[in-house]
Amino acid sequence: MNILLNGQALSIEGVTPEVTLAELVDTVTEELKESGATIMEIAADDIRISIEQTDELETRRLVEFETIDILTATARDLLEMALGESEEIFGFIDESARNVAADLRNGKVKEAMERHLETLDGLEWLSSILKHLVVGFAAEMSETSIEPRRKQLFDRLAAQMAELQKAQEHTDWVGLADVLEYEIPEITAEGRTLFADLRELVPDAGEPENDDRG
Amino acid sequence: MEMPFLKANLKALQRHPHVYATVERSLAASLDASYRLEPAKNGLPTLIVEVEGRPITYHSRYDPAIEARRIVDAALQAGRTHVLVLGYGLGYSLEYILERLPVPGVSKQVHVIEPDPQVFVRALSCRDLQAVLNDPRVEWSVGASPDEAGERWGAGLDWTALEALTLVEHAPSIMRFHAYFERIKEKVRYLSSRSKGNLVTLMYTGNEFHTNAFANLPDVLGMPGVGRLFDRFAGVPAVIVAAGPSLEKNVHLLAEVRDRYLIISVDTSFRQLVARGIRPHIVLAADPSYLNSLDFVGVEHETDVVLAVEPMTHPDILTSFQGPKMAMTFGGGLHRLIDRFREPTGTLLSWGSISTTAFDLARRCACDPIVFVGLDLSFQDGRLYARGSYSDDVFYDRVHPYTSLEHETVEYIQTRGVHRIEMPDGTTRFTDENMHIYRSWFEDQFRQTRQKVINATEGGVVTKHVTCLPFREVMETWPGSPVPVGGILRELAKAPVRQDVPGLLGHLRELAAELRRQQNELRRATALCRKLGGQATAGSTPAMLTGPARAQYQELLDIHDHLLDSDELYAWYATHQTRFVTRHAAELKRLKANDDATVAAWVGEIAAFFASADRFHQYQIPLISTAIERLRGTRAAEVTTMTAGDPG
């Protein structure tokens, strides 16, 4: 049985063939803590298992496979991927916010709240990216106006997310709809511009990946 | 708070006195800081209401007008004739609704319901609402209870014009007053099913009502009205005897309370009471059908019982019953005609079942508590009514050697018992469509009744908003005090009735003259139809007509539009010709929408109207003539003439 890290042989003490893939992931995560890299996927022989497939990871054991390749990404890798996906996600946020607002104004609160969770996921994704850009692309951003714009957008998003939360707590549905319909599209529009400028600075970011991991 | 539009809006609001009065009362509290008017980003006013420390935004703080358009567009589909606006707020939706509906439209086709007068005061203060307040298409309920608002909606509606109703809901108002609007919707559903039912009833039996009312007119004019009984039995328990199958469980107990309770019987249970030696104090009759008049066969000589009748009741009942009689009215039919020439009759509610009227009479008499027996409103033990009612006679007629009374009754129940009701005790009961509606009506009314209401049916399906107790327990809990009910009734019934026979005679003669004038007009109109229909121009559109043909066509339209200008006669015509009126309105709408409609098509439809008016004349003129003849025979000694200006 071979255990690899991004295609390179990896030697780990105390790992026996009987341990599960989940236990292997835990052990390797511990060892990678200082490197800034994150495990994304396990390639076990011809099977691909995402790090989010916890059930699968917990039931499969090392003994079942000949070769296990642990695939990781750095924060920068993740950010580059996120920039690549951003157009699609911005579109999703806009559409979802518009639909939730319309439902709220028509009194369809239950339907709106189901969809609103997805909108919030999108906004949290954006917030997380804006927060980590400063780490991932610090060098590229330091000499440009992108950093103050990033910070401004991050703060504006944080303020509007607080408004969303407040309106939701007060069941002020029209107030919630207003933020979703009028404020969020402005934020996503600014986000699109910011990310487009960033992609110019970081040519690899957002390029279609030659991803042999599938 | 700045109020730039308040003065002008209040002036316009005077068209709606009931809302004006509410607003006047609310103005004093208009400084309440929990209502905050703020400009939206586009400058239009918006409103934020603090409720228990939580701000509720009433309209978009960015663009309230666009928001309203979207809400209305989502709700108001094409072809909807009527709109119910649930929550007015600052009124942005209504303006767009009125833009979308055709002008001039239908009177009161939009009903606005705003539960919070303070919100309405803010709307009057910050927006120019004169146009919508002056628009005859709009009716208003502000600060009214859900029942009042629902009743106002139902009462103001032209049901023949209602094709489809849209609810436009203002979400923040709905959230804030959720139970209120749920109740309104329940009320609207209930009124709709009932009133559409009324319309159908009118189509099939309207003539019967009208014919009976004219036949009874001379008698009813001289009868004391049930209005004399109103508030005369304050605190006296009343028992309403309906004719459901459970009546047999406790009917025998009624004899024990006759000297302490006011006993009101419906027509169907009257014979059963008499058969058991029990005389109610009052028996009610209002059914126009011959079948129901059979309820009085064999009990015509019960002179200790007061018969209260509606003018539309089958005339056989009035002529055969020998006891004292009083008149009551449901407010429709000939009520307006009769009450102009006599002391007030006393108006009672009616929702299809005479039990509903009995209940209203007990309420108006101020009786307390009001107890029901025999109010099953469901089929019980394979039976429709208590034994001995006329329905047994009717079913018995169907019995032949291969069937039985029970079989015929059960077959009826199996066919009609479409509503299955799970009772709180786990049993299941069945009821038909009509009884299902009556049940809703009673439960709706019980919650609006000041007096204690008890259902002592010991069966049936009426359980909401009412205390259910066995009648024996009711007697023990409310023993009552001895009351000379019979004596009070006799005294009230024998006092002279103020009536104006000469006045009524004069009015009927005027109506007869108007009908003759209309007949002349009809003859002229028929000749014009013949000319226009036969001319070469028949294939043209009306806009293409010139010269004499154009003048003749215009004259024809004038006769069509003004022939029945008399409100009184038009109401009678619409009752007699209900089906035609409904079809004619739809046909005219279709012709107006078609620019290519020919003169022949128009003349054909107008001629159909004249034929319908002629049928009405053939029916109505003999009724008036007979009434005039009978009134002329009224002996002067029996007439107490009302003087001009007598308040009645």
Interface residues (C-beta under 8 A of the other chain):
Chain A: A102 L104 R105 N106 G107 V109 H170 T171 D172 W173 V174 G175 A177 D178 E181 Y182
Chain B: K41 R54 P55 I56 T57 Y58 H59 S60 R61 Y62 E67 R70 I71 A74 A75 E169 A171 P172 I174 M175
